[in-house]
Amino acid sequence: MGKPTSADLKLGLATGPVLFACQQFPEMNAMIMRRFSLPGDVDRARQYVLQSDGVQQTTYLAQQYCHEAIREISKLRPSPERDALIQLSEIVLTRDK
């Protein structure tokens, strides 16, 4: 969602796209468990993410949560604060970093 996948991988983090890619490429489980610490793990995991639909699945899931948040926020009485929360929910989906 706005960051290069390899940035999180280098930190040893398995984010949504990685976890979804793992469903298509079970060999990623071992890399996740060792936090992408072996030489080549980060590049290999990044390639698996690119070959999978992990980014699309993560985007879809984020959109669903965003729409649900907006639906719930919209139940609040109209106010600048409510409008700001709705805008914030929308910004999360379009952020660059």
C-alpha positions in Angstrom: 0.0 0.0 0.0 2.4 2.6 -1.2 5.7 1.1 -0.2 8.1 -1.1 -2.1 7.7 -4.7 -0.9 11.4 -5.2 -0.4 11.6 -2.5 2.2 9.5 -4.6 4.6 11.2 -7.8 3.6 14.6 -6.3 4.4 13.3 -5.6 7.9 12.2 -9.3 8.2 8.5 -8.3 8.0 5.9 -10.4 6.2 3.1 -8.0 5.2 -0.2 -8.7 3.5 1.1 -9.2 0.0 3.7 -11.6 1.3 1.2 -13.6 3.3 -1.2 -13.9 0.3 1.7 -14.9 -2.0 2.6 -17.6 0.5 -0.7 -19.2 -0.3 0.4 -19.6 -3.9 4.1 -20.3 -3.1 4.2 -22.4 0.1 8.0 -22.5 0.0 7.8 -18.9 1.3 6.9 -20.3 4.7 10.5 -21.1 5.5 11.7 -17.7 4.5 9.0 -16.0 6.6 10.0 -18.1 9.6 13.7 -17.1 9.3 12.6 -13.5 8.6 14.2 -13.4 5.1 17.6 -13.6 6.7 19.4 -15.9 4.2 21.1 -14.4 1.1 18.6 -14.2 -1.7 15.5 -14.5 0.5 14.5 -10.9 0.0 14.8 -11.1 -3.8 13.2 -14.5 -4.1 10.2 -13.4 -1.9 9.8 -10.2 -3.9 9.6 -12.2 -7.1 7.0 -14.5 -5.6 4.9 -11.5 -4.6 5.2 -10.1 -8.1 4.2 -13.4 -9.6 1.2 -13.8 -7.3 -2.0 -11.9 -6.8 -0.9 -10.9 -3.3 -0.9 -7.2 -3.9 -4.3 -7.3 -5.5 -5.7 -9.4 -2.7 -4.2 -7.0 -0.1 -5.7 -4.0 -2.0 -9.1 -5.6 -2.1 -9.0 -6.4 1.6 -8.0 -2.8 2.4 -10.8 -1.4 0.3 -13.3 -3.6 2.1 -12.1 -2.4 5.5 -12.1 1.2 4.3 -15.6 1.0 3.0 -16.8 -0.6 6.2 -15.0 2.1 8.2 -16.7 4.8 6.2 -20.1 3.2 6.6 -19.7 3.2 10.3 -18.2 6.7 10.5 -21.2 7.9 8.4 -23.5 7.0 11.3 -22.0 9.7 13.4 -23.7 13.1 13.4 -22.4 15.4 10.7 -19.3 17.4 11.8 -15.9 18.5 10.5 -14.4 15.7 12.6 -16.6 13.1 10.9 -15.7 14.4 7.5 -12.0 14.3 8.5 -12.3 10.7 9.5 -13.9 9.8 6.2 -11.1 11.6 4.3 -8.5 9.8 6.4 -10.1 6.5 5.5 -9.9 7.3 1.8 -6.3 8.6 2.0 -5.1 5.3 3.5 -6.0 3.6 0.2 -4.2 6.1 -2.0 -1.1 7.0 0.0 2.3 6.9 -1.7 4.3 6.0 1.4 
